[in-house]
Amino acid sequence: MNKKAVALLSGGLDSTLAIKLMLDQGVEVHALNFLTVFCNCTSKGCAHQATKVAEEFGVPIKVMNITEEYMEIVKNPKYPRGRNMNPCIDCRIFTFKKAKEFMKEIEASFIITGEVTGQRPMSQRKQAIMTIEKESGLEGLIVRPLSAKFFEPTLPEKSGIIDRDKLLDIDGRRRTRQIALAKGFGINDYPCPAGGCLLTDKCFSERLKDLLKYNTRYDISDLHLLKIGRHFKISDELRFLVGRDEQDNAKLVSFSKAGDYIFDILDIPSAVGLARGRGGFQTLPYAQKDIELMASILARYSDSNGQSVIVSYRQLPDQDWKNTPAFPAAKNLMEALHI
């Protein structure tokens, strides 16, 4: 074995500390960050924070976008999900297999992670951790510097590459010891200490279930749109999204594509709406009753004061704007259609 290792770096506190502990033992660290549309760690994303940590430590980093492949895991996990759409055990197996491939590619000898036993209910129970290690084909090759004392010595420890006496025995969800450790190392900037995955979010998961149920031809923009604004089910084939603020409005427009409809109220402040078909219906014109319903929903999110307004709409990419009058939709109707 050599002293070269692949470190899974989310940019969070635990993975940052794990790398620091290994660097202090003279390990040559190569960081690996996984990027998906489901990351919700910081406003700039995990890849930004991970890259920042790698630069501060002077270690090379590879950022790998795994969204397309990962969606197959999300749709068909082998192990039970969490409370929502989160396939945590399958996720870890998948990412460890990717790390193993990278480890072989750069001729490293082992993997480093910031895992802490008992911290996450699905994937960081000791039994789950061992299952993940076995299924990923990395038995004895995963060093967990923060919780190493709860596991049998790894091959790098047995071979003398890693000094086990300098590894820790942190357990549980409280991060008191990690925060103290970070302070001792002079690490003060860790905006993503616990990470964040939208698949654990109930609202997002309901939207994703809806997408997978009614749309077999989704693309990456459909997944991004799940994170934006308010969603309404107009019919099995049609969804209407309404921005919550100027940033949402801009994102809805940026992720729009040919066949979508854009809705706006031009003479008073209002949200922007985007209508998108499901299951291959993107290029079909919508029924007038659907246009009027979506217009009434948009009117609800405007300064109409309950009065009738003129809602403008057009189909992308090049249809002219059309207008329809609309009163704000009733609250009970909005609640019935909301996803």
NUMILO-200868 format. One record per atom (N, C-alpha, C): residue in three letters; x, y, z. Coordinates in pm, whole numbers, plus 50000, padded with zeros to 5 digits. Layout:
ALAXYZ
...
This chain:
MET500834988050000
MET500005000050000
MET500875012650000
ASN500305023649947
ASN501015036349953
ASN500205046250037
LYS500755058250055
LYS500095068250140
LYS499245077950058
LYS498725072949948
LYS497875080949860
LYS496435076649878
ALA495535086349900
ALA494145082849930
ALA493175092249861
VAL491975087149837
VAL490865095249785
VAL489985099049903
ALA489745111949920
ALA488895116650029
ALA487565121749974
LEU486465116550026
LEU485155121549987
LEU484935134750060
LEU484855145549983
LEU484785158950040
LEU483485165749999
SER482575167250095
SER481325174250067
SER481495189350081
GLY482495193350156
GLY482665207450190
GLY482155210350329
GLY481585200250394
GLY481065201750529
GLY482145200150634
LEU481745201850758
LEU482695201850869
LEU483375188250885
ASP482605177450883
ASP483175164350912
ASP484195160050807
SER483855161450679
SER484795157250575
SER486025166250573
THR485855179050607
THR486995188150615
THR487955183750725
LEU487405180350842
LEU488255175950953
LEU488945162750921
ALA488235153650855
ALA488825140650820
ALA490055142550732
ILE489945151450635
ILE491095154150547
ILE492245160350626
LYS491935169750712
LYS492975176350791
LYS493735166150877
LEU492995157050939
LEU493635146751022
LEU494565137750940
MET494165134750817
MET495005126250732
MET496215133850678
LEU496005146550644
LEU497145154450599
LEU498205155450708
ASP497745156650832
ASP498675157450944
ASP499455144450964
GLN498965133550906
GLN499705120850913
GLN500505118350785
GLY500615128650702
GLY501455127350582
GLY500805120150467
VAL499495118650468
VAL498805111850359
VAL498665121350240
GLU498905116150122
GLU498685123849998
GLU497205122849963
VAL496495133549981
VAL495035133449966
VAL494615139049831
HIS493705131749765
HIS493045136449644
HIS491555136849674
ALA490985148949672
ALA489585150549710
ALA488665147249593
LEU487485141949629
LEU486465138649531
LEU485125143949581
ASN484485152249499
ASN483195158049535
ASN482145153649435
PHE480995149149487
PHE479905144849401
PHE478855155749393
LEU478445158749272
LEU477505169549247
LEU476205163849190
THR475055167349251
THR473755163949197
THR472825175849210
VAL471685175349143
VAL470715186249155
VAL470055186249292
PHE470275175849371
PHE469585174549499
PHE470345180749616
CYS471535185849590
CYS472315192149696
CYS471675205349737
ASN471565207349868
ASN470975219649920
ASN471795224950037
CYS473115223550027
CYS473985227050140
CYS474185241950158
THR474525248750049
THR474765263150057
THR474155269749936
SER474045282849940
SER473485290049827
SER474335288449702
LYS475635285849720
LYS476525284049606
LYS476755269349573
GLY476285260349661
GLY476415246049633
GLY477605239749700
CYS477505226549716
CYS478585218949781
CYS479895219449703
ALA479795219149569
ALA481025219049490
ALA481845231549517
HIS481185242849534
HIS481885255449563
HIS482615254349696
GLN481935249649799
GLN482545248649931
GLN483655238249933
ALA483425226849866
ALA484445216349861
ALA485695221349790
THR485505228449681
THR486655233949607
THR487415243949693
LYS486675251849769
LYS487305261549858
LYS488165254549963
VAL487625243850024
VAL488375236250125
VAL489625230050062
ALA489465224049943
ALA490605217749876
ALA491705227949848
GLU491325239749805
GLU492315250149777
GLU493045254449904
GLU492285255750014
GLU492915259850140
GLU493895249350189
PHE493585236550167
PHE494465225750211
PHE495545222450108
GLY495425228049988
GLY496415225449885
GLY496335211349829
VAL495115205849820
VAL494955192349765
VAL494165193149634
PRO494475184349541
PRO493715184149415
PRO492295179149439
ILE491355183649358
ILE489975179349374
ILE489355176349238
LYS488555166049234
LYS487765162649116
LYS486295164049154
VAL485555172049078
VAL484115173549099
VAL483405165148993
MET482575155949038
MET481925146548949
MET480405148348954
ASN479815152248841
ASN478355153648833
ASN477765139948804
ILE477005134748900
ILE476485121148889
ILE474955120848878
THR474335132148850
THR472875133048854
THR472215122548765
GLU472655121448642
GLU471985112448547
GLU472035097948595
GLU473205093248633
GLU473335079548683
GLU472595077748816
TYR472695087948899
TYR472115087049033
TYR470595086049029
MET469985091648927
MET468525090848916
MET468025076548910
GLU468825067548853
GLU468425053448850
GLU468385047548990
ILE469285052249076
ILE469285047949217
ILE468065053749288
VAL467765066349262
VAL466615072849325
VAL465325065749289
LYS465205061749165
LYS463965055349118
LYS463825041049168
ASN464945033949176
ASN464875019649208
ASN465925015449310
PRO465825020049434
PRO466825016149535
PRO466655001649578
LYS467764995649613
LYS467734981849663
LYS467314981549809
TYR467784991149885
TYR467504991750029
TYR466375001650057
PRO465745000750174
PRO464615009750205
PRO465035024350201
ARG464075032850162
ARG464295047150165
ARG464155052250309
GLY464475065050325
GLY464155071850449
GLY462685075850448
ARG462345086150521
ARG460945090350529
ARG460405095650397
ASN461295100350312
ASN460855106350186
ASN461475098950068
MET462075105949973
MET462625099149855
MET464105096249870
ASN464635097149989
ASN466065095650010
ASN466505081050020
PRO467255076049921
PRO467775062349924
PRO469175062049984
CYS469275065350112
CYS470575068650172
CYS471615057450162
ILE471195045150190
ILE472155034050186
ILE472615031650043
ASP471675031149949
ASP472035029149809
ASP472895040649758
CYS472615052549806
CYS473405064349768
CYS474855062649808
ARG475085058549931
ARG476455056749978
ARG477175045649903
ILE476475034749876
ILE477085023849799
ILE477515028949662
PHE476615036349598
PHE476875041649465
PHE478085051049465
THR478135060249560
THR479235069849561
THR480555063149600
PHE480495053249687
PHE481735046049722
PHE482255038149602
LYS481365032649522
LYS481815025649402
LYS482485035349305
LYS481925047349295
LYS482555057549211
LYS483925061349267
ALA484015062549398
ALA485285065849462
ALA486315054749439
LYS485835042349441
LYS486735030949417
LYS487315031549277
GLU486485035149178
GLU486955036549041
GLU488025047449031
PHE487765058549100
PHE488725069649098
PHE490005065749170
MET489875058249278
MET491035053549353
MET491955045249263
LYS491355036449183
LYS492155028149093
LYS492775036748981
GLU491995046548936
GLU492465055048826
GLU493725062648864
ILE493805067548988
ILE494965075449029
ILE495965067049108
GLU495695054149119
GLU496575044749188
GLU496745048249335
ALA495635051949398
ALA495615054049543
ALA495345040749612
SER495495040449745
SER495385027849818
SER494145026549905
PHE493525038049941
PHE492385037050031
PHE491505049450018
ILE490385049050090
ILE489385059650088
ILE489305066250226
ILE489095079350228
ILE488905086750354
ILE487495092750352
THR486775091550462
THR485465098050472
THR485335105050608
GLY484385114250614
GLY484105121250740
GLY482965114950816
GLU482655102450789
GLU481535095850857
GLU481715095651009
VAL480605097751077
VAL480555097051223
VAL479435087551261
THR479745077351337
THR478725067551374
THR477585074251451
GLY476375070251413
GLY475195075251483
GLY474745089051443
GLN475415095051345
GLN475075108851311
GLN473865109551219
ARG473785100451123
ARG472655100051031
ARG471905087051052
PRO470575087651067
PRO469815075751106
PRO469805064551003
MET469945067750877
MET469885057350775
MET471245051250744
SER472195059750708
SER473445054750650
SER474635054550744
GLN474495060150866
GLN475655060450955
GLN475425052851085
ARG474495043451082
ARG474455033351187
ARG475585023551155
LYS476165017451259
LYS477335008951234
LYS477014997351140
GLN475844991151158
GLN475474980051071
GLN475354984650926
ALA474734996250906
ALA474575001650771
ALA475935004950711
ILE476805010750792
ILE478145014250744
ILE478885001950694
MET478784990950768
MET479484978750728
MET478864972650603
THR477524973550592
THR476854968650472
THR477304976450350
ILE477354989550364
ILE477784998250254
ILE479224995050213
GLU480074993150312
GLU481484990150283
GLU481614977050206
LYS480864966950249
LYS480934953850183
LYS480394954550041
GLU479244960950024
GLU478604961549892
GLU479404969849793
SER480164979249841
SER480964987449751
SER482314981149718
GLY482614969749780
GLY483864962849752
GLY485084969649811
LEU484884976449925
LEU485974984049987
LEU486254979550130
GLU486024966950160
GLU486234961950296
GLU487684964050339
GLY487844970750452
GLY489164973250506
GLY489894985050444
LEU489244991850349
LEU489935002550277
LEU489315016350300
ILE488355017250393
ILE487735030150422
ILE488185034850560
VAL488935045550564
VAL489405051350690
VAL488445062450730
ARG487945061450852
ARG487005071350907
ARG487685078051027
PRO488485088251003
PRO489305093951111
PRO488515098651233
LEU487285102851216
LEU486525108351329
LEU485925097451417
SER485685085751362
SER485045074951439
SER485785061751427
ALA487055062351393
ALA487825050151366
ALA487855040251482
LYS487815045451607
LYS487955036651722
LYS486755027351741
PHE485655029951671
PHE484485021251680
PHE484515009951578
PHE485565009451498
PHE485684999251394
PHE486994991651409
GLU487034979951346
GLU488274972451343
GLU489324980251263
PRO490594978351295
PRO491634985551220
PRO491544982751071
THR491704993150990
THR491674991650845
THR493024986850795
LEU493094983250668
LEU494354978650612
LEU495444989450617
PRO495135002150592
PRO496185012450606
PRO496705013550750
GLU495845011050849
GLU496295011350988
GLU497174999151018
LYS496744987650972
LYS497504975350996
LYS498874975850931
SER498954982650816
SER500224983150744
SER501154994050796
GLY500645002350889
GLY501465012850947
GLY501435025950872
ILE500625026750768
ILE500505039350693
ILE499775049850776
ILE498785045250853
ILE498005054050940
ILE498265050251086
ASP498485060251170
ASP498675058051313
ASP497305058051381
ARG496845046351422
ARG495515045051480
ARG495375053151609
ASP496455055051681
ASP496385062351807
ASP495995077051786
LYS496155081951662
LYS495815095851633
LYS494415097351574
LEU493695086251565
LEU492325086551515
LEU491355087751632
LEU490105091451605
LEU489185095651711
LEU488025085951733
ASP487225089351836
ASP486085080951873
ASP484835089751891
ILE484545097651789
ILE483375106451795
ILE482135098651754
ASP481055100751829
ASP479815093351802
ASP478615102551825
GLY477565100451747
GLY476325107651771
GLY476165120251686
ARG475025126851706
ARG474635137951621
ARG475165151551669
ARG475535152551793
ARG476085165251842
ARG477485167351783
ARG477775179651750
ARG479055182551685
ARG479985190651777
THR479805189251907
THR480615196852002
THR482105194051982
ARG482445181351969
ARG483875177851954
ARG484425182451820
GLN483615181251716
GLN484085185751585
GLN484325200751584
ILE483435208251646
ILE483575222851649
ILE484835226751727
ALA485065219751838
ALA486275222451917
ALA487525218851837
LEU487455207751766
LEU488585203351684
LEU488875213551574
ALA487825218451511
ALA487985228451405
ALA488635241051460
LYS488205245151578
LYS488775256951640
LYS490265255151665
GLY490615243151711
GLY492025240251736
GLY492875240351609
PHE492265236551498
PHE492965236651370
PHE492925250251301
GLY492165259551358
GLY492025272651294
GLY491075272351176
ILE490165262551175
ILE489165261451068
ILE487905268451118
ASN487575279651057
ASN486445287551106
ASN485295288851008
ASP485525285950882
ASP484515288050779
ASP483975274550732
TYR482885270150790
TYR482265257650744
TYR480745259550742
PRO480225265850637
PRO478795269050629
PRO477905257050610
CYS478495245450586
CYS477705233650555
CYS478035222250651
PRO477955224250782
PRO478415214050876
PRO477655201050870
ALA476355201450837
ALA475555189250838
ALA475135184750699
GLY475505192350597
GLY475095188650463
GLY473605190850443
GLY473125187750325
GLY471725189450297
GLY471355182450169
CYS470305174250172
CYS469845166950054
CYS468355169150039
LEU467955174349924
LEU466545177249901
LEU465675164649900
LEU466275153049882
LEU465495140749882
LEU464945137450020
THR465465144050121
THR464915142050257
THR463785151750286
ASP463545161150195
ASP462515171350214
ASP461165166250164
LYS460135167250247
LYS458825161750212
LYS458225168550089
CYS458245181750086
CYS457665189049974
CYS458365185749844
PHE459695186149845
PHE460445182949724
PHE460185168649680
SER460135159449776
SER459905145349743
SER458555143149678
GLU457535150349725
GLU456205149149664
GLU456245153849519
ARG456965164449495
ARG457095169449357
ARG457835159349270
LEU458885153349325
LEU459655143649248
LEU458815131249218
LYS458065126449316
LYS457155115049293
LYS456185118149180
ASP455655130149183
ASP454715134349079
ASP455375134448942
LEU456595139648935
LEU457335139948809
LEU457555125948754
LEU458005116848840
LEU458315103248796
LEU457055095448759
LYS455955098748823
LYS454695091648795
LYS454125095548659
TYR454195108348625
TYR453515113248506
TYR454425116748389
ASN455725116148409
ASN456625120448303
ASN457765110548286
THR457735102948180
THR458805093348152
THR459895099648065
ARG459715112448027
ARG460665118947937
ARG461235131648001
TYR461435131448130
TYR461965143148200
TYR463425145348162
ASP463885157648182
ASP465295160648161
ASP465815168448282
ILE467045172948274
ILE467675179248389
ILE466955192148428
SER466375199248332
SER465675211548366
SER464415208548448
ASP463765197048422
ASP462605193148503
ASP463005191248648
LEU464175185248671
LEU464655183048807
LEU464985196148875
HIS465605205248803
HIS465915218348861
HIS464635225948898
LEU463635224948812
LEU462385232148837
LEU461665227248963
LEU461925214949003
LEU461305209849126
LEU461695218049248
LYS462805225049240
LYS463315232749352
LYS462795247049356
ILE462035250849254
ILE461725264949237
ILE460225267649252
GLY459875277649329
GLY458515283149332
GLY457445274049388
ARG456205277249353
ARG455025269649394
ARG454585261149275
HIS454155248849301
HIS453775239649193
HIS452295236149204
PHE451615236249088
PHE450195233149083
PHE449935222748974
LYS449115212949008
LYS448755202448913
LYS447465206548843
ILE447585211148719
ILE446425215448642
ILE445685203248587
SER446445193248544
SER445905180448499
SER447035170348505
ASP446755157848469
ASP447835147948469
ASP448965151848374
GLU448625159248270
GLU449615162748168
GLU450215176648184
LEU449775184248281
LEU450175198348285
LEU450445203148427
ARG451605209848445
ARG451955215948572
ARG452195230948551
PHE451825238648654
PHE452015253048650
PHE452855257248768
LEU453965264248741
LEU454895268548844
LEU454835283748857
VAL454815288448980
VAL454725302749007
VAL455885306949097
GLY456615317149057
GLY457755321749135
GLY457345327849268
ARG458205326349368
ARG457955332249500
ARG458575346149514
ASP459585348949434
ASP460275361849442
ASP460985364149309
GLU461725375249301
GLU462395378649176
GLU463405368049133
GLN464075362249231
GLN465055351749199
GLN464365339549138
ASP463245335349198
ASP462475324349142
ASP461995327649001
ASN461485339648983
ASN460985343748851
ASN462075342348745
ALA463275346948780
ALA464395346148685
ALA464775331748656
LYS464735323248757
LYS465085309148737
LYS464055302048651
LEU462785305048673
LEU461745298848591
LEU461985301948443
VAL462295314348415
VAL462555318248276
VAL463815311448224
SER464855310748307
SER466125305048261
SER466025290148232
PHE465145283048303
PHE464995268648280
PHE463855265348182
SER463235275448127
SER462155273048031
SER462715267647900
LYS461865261247821
LYS462305255547694
LYS461145255647595
ALA461445252247472
ALA460425252347368
ALA459225243747409
GLY458035249247388
GLY456815242247427
GLY456235247147557
ASP457065253047643
ASP456575258647769
ASP455775271447742
TYR454925274847837
TYR454225287547834
TYR454735296347949
ILE454955309047919
ILE455315318848020
ILE454105327848044
PHE453785330248171
PHE452675339048210
PHE453215350848288
ASP452635362648266
ASP453065374548339
ASP451905384548339
ILE451925393348437
ILE450975404548441
ILE451815417048426
LEU451635423848314
LEU452585434148276
LEU452335447748339
ASP451115450448382
ASP450825464048429
ASP450815465748580
ILE450945454748656
ILE451065455748801
ILE452095445648851
PRO452685447648969
PRO453635437849022
PRO452985424049038
SER453705413648995
SER453175399949006
SER454305390048996
ALA453985377549028
ALA454915366549004
ALA454945363348855
VAL455895355148816
VAL455955349548681
VAL455515335048690
GLY454785330348589
GLY454345316348587
GLY454935308948468
LEU455175295948488
LEU455655287448379
LEU454795275048373
ALA454265271948257
ALA453455259948236
ALA454255249948153
ARG454315237648200
ARG455055227148128
ARG454235214448124
GLY454175208548006
GLY453475195947990
GLY454305184248039
ARG453655173148061
ARG454315160848106
ARG454125149748004
GLY455045140248006
GLY454885128147926
GLY454855130547776
GLY455585140547726
GLY455645142847583
GLY454625152647531
PHE453945159847620
PHE452925169247577
PHE453465183447564
GLN454765185147571
GLN455335198547580
GLN454975207547462
THR454845202147343
THR454655210647226
THR453195212947190
LEU452265207047263
LEU450845208647230
LEU450305221547290
PRO449385228147218
PRO448725239847277
PRO447775235447389
TYR447655243647490
TYR446795240147603
TYR445365244947579
ALA444425238047639
ALA443015241847627
ALA442795255547690
GLN441825262947638
GLN441565276247689
GLN441185276047837
LYS440465265647880
LYS440085264748021
LYS441325263348110
ASP442355256448060
ASP443595255248137
ASP444345268548141
ILE444355275548028
ILE444965288848023
ILE444315297948125
GLU442985297848129
GLU442255306648220
GLU442495302848366
LEU442595289748393
LEU442865285348530
LEU444245289948575
MET445235288248491
MET446585292348526
MET446675307548541
ALA445965314548456
ALA445935329148468
ALA445345333448601
SER444295326448646
SER443665329948775
SER444595326848892
ILE445385316148880
ILE446365313048984
ILE447415324048991
LEU447895328348875
LEU448905338948874
LEU448345351848931
ALA447075354648900
ALA446455366848951
ALA446435367049102
ARG446365355249163
ARG446375354049309
ARG447695359149366
TYR448775357949287
TYR450095362349333
TYR450475375449264
SER449565385049273
SER449815398249215
SER449205408849306
ASP449465421349273
ASP448865432449348
ASP447495436249290
SER446665426149267
SER445365428649205
SER444315433449304
ASN444595431249434
ASN443615434749539
ASN442255428249515
GLY442315415949460
GLY441085408349438
GLY440315412149314
GLN440825421749237
GLN440125426249117
GLN440605418448993
SER439825419248889
SER440205412948763
SER441455419748706
VAL442335411748647
VAL443545416948585
VAL443685410848445
ILE444565416748367
ILE444875411248235
ILE446185403548245
VAL446095390348222
VAL447275381648228
VAL447775379248086
SER449035381448064
SER449655379147933
SER450365365647934
TYR450355358947822
TYR451005345747813
TYR451455343247670
ARG452455334847657
ARG452895330847524
ARG453595317447532
GLN453565310147422
GLN454265297247416
GLN455645299447354
LEU456635293547416
LEU458005294647366
LEU458225284947249
PRO459095288347154
PRO460065299347167
PRO459625312747106
ASP458655312847017
ASP458465325346942
ASP457015329446921
GLN456075323846996
GLN454705328546981
GLN454555342647036
ASP453625350146976
ASP453335363447026
ASP452575362647159
TRP452665373547235
TRP451925374347361
TRP450425374947332
LYS449665367947416
LYS448205368747413
LYS447725373047551
ASN446505377847559
ASN445985382847686
ASN444675375847721
THR444455374147851
THR443185369047899
THR442865375848032
PRO441615379748055
PRO441245385348184
PRO441135374348288
ALA441445377548412
ALA441385367348517
ALA441145373548654
PHE440255367548730
PHE440105370748872
PHE441025361348951
PRO441525365549066
PRO442355356649148
PRO441605343849185
ALA442295332449175
ALA441685319549207
ALA441315318849354
ALA440265311149384
ALA439825309349522
ALA440865301449601
LYS440975304449730
LYS441965298149815
LYS441805283049819
ASN440555278049829
ASN440355263549838
ASN440755256549707
LEU440575263249593
LEU441015257449466
LEU442535256849461
MET443185267149506
MET444665267349509
MET445195255849595
GLU444595253849710
GLU445025243349801
GLU444835229649739
ALA443725227849664
ALA443445215049602
ALA444445211649491
LEU444935221749423
LEU445855219549310
LEU447325219549350
HIS447625224749469
HIS449015226449510
HIS449715213049532
ILE450945212149483
ILE451765200049504
ILE452825203349608
